[in-house]
Amino acid sequence: MVRQRKQLINGLRGMVAEFGVYIARDLARVVGFSEAILADQDWDLPDIANEGVHNLCGHLIALHARVRLLRPMSGLGAVTALAIMRQHRGCLSVQ
């Protein structure tokens, strides 16, 4: 899940960079940007880009919440995390 989150972050940063909006590599800044987008902050992007960025931000916030939820559980490894996520298959595709 951490890898998927990183892929989403890189995709989001790349997409908005195409339109001159640059986000620092810091996780907190990317999450803050995503929260601002979801709160309907205007970034002067074309409508089609706004829709794509909004979609990526929603996925990122949801995935970030799942990662934060699973991380503090001691003894939770990749196999257990995968089993938990497979029970919630509709929430996230597991690869």
For each residue, the residues with C-beta under 8 A, 3 or more apart:
1: 4 5 63 66 67 70 81 85 92
2: 5 6 67
3: 6 7
4: 1 7 8 63 92 95
5: 1 2 8 9 60 63 64 67
6: 2 3 9 10
7: 3 4 10 11
8: 4 5 11 12 56 59 60 63
9: 5 6 12 13 27 30 60
10: 6 7 13 14
11: 7 8 14 15 56
12: 8 9 15 16 23 30 33 34 53 56 57 60
13: 9 10 16 17 22 23 25 30
14: 10 11 17 18
15: 11 12 18 19 49 52 53 56
16: 12 13 19 21 22 23 33 43 45 49 53
17: 13 14 20 21 22 23
18: 14 15 49
19: 15 16 43 44 45 46 49
20: 17
21: 16 17 43 45
22: 13 16 17
23: 12 13 16 17 29 30 33
24: 29 30
25: 13 29 30
26: 29 30
27: 9 30 31
28: 31 32
29: 23 24 25 26 32 33
30: 9 12 13 23 24 25 26 27 33 34 60
31: 27 28 34 35 60 61 64
32: 28 29 35 36
33: 12 16 23 29 30 36 37 57
34: 12 30 31 37 38 56 57 58 60 61
35: 31 32 38 39 57 61
36: 32 33 39 41
37: 33 34 40 41 43 53 54 57
38: 34 35 54 57 58 61
39: 35 36
40: 37
41: 36 37
42:
43: 16 19 21 37 50 53
44: 19
45: 16 19 21 49 50 53
46: 19 49 50
47: 50 51
48: 51 52
49: 15 16 18 19 45 46 52 53
50: 43 45 46 47 53 54
51: 47 48 54 55
52: 15 48 49 55 56
53: 12 15 16 37 43 45 49 50 56 57
54: 37 38 50 51 57 58
55: 51 52 58 59
56: 8 11 12 15 34 52 53 59 60
57: 12 33 34 35 37 38 53 54 60 61
58: 34 38 54 55 61 62
59: 8 55 56 62 63
60: 5 8 9 12 30 31 34 56 57 63 64
61: 31 34 35 38 57 58 64 65
62: 58 59 65 66 91 92
63: 1 4 5 8 59 60 66 67 92
64: 5 31 60 61 67 68
65: 61 62 68 69
66: 1 62 63 69 70 85 91 92
67: 1 2 5 63 64 70 71
68: 64 65 71 72
69: 65 66 72
70: 1 66 67 73 76 81 84
71: 67 68 76
72: 68 69
73: 70 76
74:
75: 80
76: 70 71 73 80 81
77: 80 81
78: 81 82
79: 82 83
80: 75 76 77 83 84
81: 1 70 76 77 78 84 85
82: 78 79 85 86 94
83: 79 80 86 87
84: 70 80 81 87 88
85: 1 66 81 82 88 89 91 92 94
86: 82 83 89 94
87: 83 84
88: 84 85 91 92
89: 85 86 92 93 94
90:
91: 62 66 85 88
92: 1 4 62 63 66 85 88 89
93: 89
94: 82 85 86 89
95: 4
